[in-house]
Amino acid sequence: MPPSMATLANPMPPLSQQSPEELAVRAQAGNGAAMSCFGELVVRFETRLFNFLLRRTRCRSDAEELTQEAFARAWERITSYDPSWKFSTWLYTIASRLAVSKHRKLSREQVWESFDRPAVAGPDKLEAADDRRLGRKLWALAERTLSPDQQTALWLRYAEDMSIGEIAKVTGKSQVGVRVSLFRARQTLARGAGSEGWMPVIEVNISADEDNAAMEAAGGRA
């Protein structure tokens, strides 16, 4: 069948110019372009997802395994993707659940590996382009002092620029719970940095009202 005049007049833009949500919807069609569209999503999110899972598992091999499993699971379930969600939120929800399942199967003793692999999707609100060392220092402090839930919330907020609502979907927590985790994480980091004699500049992008709500929810103990 020859292409329609509408198709000729409005050719499909290159994959690289389409949004993740558009690519996911095209991948749902199951036609010849579906695999190419999903492959473009893998290219865009693979390193970012690996970095996220590396900080969840603290084990490079586990993070690599979970990254591949998350994409495999996403491909299997692509028809269930709801385009009213950001694709990244949907993908990270899958990955987060896999990480939780993996953690439950691991023994209490885990290998803590160094994070010498460069984080391509580095937290730009915690790490200035001209001072990556400070960013790494701050994340190292986070790894030492924050709970896994706090680290996850912090990473999604600043590295992935997710909203409170999106973080709640990924982690399965309430929005109040996410705000409390972020509030306590910032307080812990500030105390830790101060005790070590340096103080990071953290652009939090959370309003005073949100901070007050988080403090009240935390019972003023954060």
Residue pairs with C-beta under 8 A, 6 or more apart in sequence:
15 23
15 36
15 37
15 40
16 40
18 26
18 37
18 40
20 41
20 44
20 45
20 86
20 87
20 88
21 83
21 86
21 87
23 37
23 38
23 40
23 41
23 87
24 37
24 38
24 41
24 78
24 81
24 83
24 87
24 90
25 81
25 83
26 33
26 34
26 37
27 34
27 35
27 37
27 38
27 41
27 75
27 78
28 34
28 78
28 79
28 81
30 79
34 78
38 74
38 75
38 78
41 74
41 87
41 91
42 71
45 88
45 91
46 67
46 71
47 120
47 121
48 120
48 121
48 159
48 160
49 67
49 70
49 71
49 91
49 92
49 95
50 63
50 64
50 67
51 117
51 119
51 120
51 121
51 159
52 92
52 95
52 155
52 156
52 159
52 160
53 62
53 63
53 66
53 67
53 70
53 95
53 99
54 60
54 63
54 115
54 117
55 115
55 139
55 143
55 151
55 152
55 155
56 63
56 96
56 99
56 103
56 148
56 151
56 152
57 63
57 66
57 99
57 102
57 103
57 110
58 110
58 111
58 112
58 113
58 143
59 110
59 111
59 113
60 113
60 117
62 102
66 95
66 98
66 99
66 102
67 95
69 98
70 91
70 94
70 95
70 98
73 94
73 98
74 81
74 90
74 91
74 94
77 94
81 87
81 90
82 90
85 169
86 166
88 160
88 162
89 162
89 166
89 169
89 170
92 156
92 160
92 162
92 170
93 169
93 170
96 152
96 170
96 171
96 172
97 172
115 136
115 139
115 140
119 159
121 159
121 160
122 132
122 135
122 159
123 135
123 139
123 155
123 158
123 159
124 158
124 159
125 158
125 161
125 202
125 203
125 204
125 205
126 135
126 138
126 139
126 158
126 159
126 200
126 202
127 134
127 135
127 136
127 138
128 134
128 135
134 200
137 198
137 200
138 189
138 193
138 200
138 202
141 189
141 192
141 193
141 196
142 150
142 151
142 154
142 185
142 189
143 151
144 192
145 188
145 189
145 192
146 154
146 185
146 188
146 189
149 171
149 173
149 181
150 181
150 182
150 184
150 185
150 188
151 185
152 170
152 171
153 167
153 171
153 178
153 181
153 182
153 185
154 181
154 182
154 185
156 162
156 166
156 167
156 170
156 171
157 164
157 167
157 182
162 170
164 175
164 178
164 179
164 210
165 175
167 173
167 178
168 174
168 175
168 177
168 178
171 178
173 181
176 213
176 214
176 217
177 217
179 206
179 210
179 213
179 214
179 217
180 214
180 217
180 218
180 222
182 204
182 206
182 214
183 211
183 214
183 215
183 218
183 222
184 218
184 222
186 202
186 204
187 222
189 200
189 202
190 199
193 199
193 200
214 222
215 222
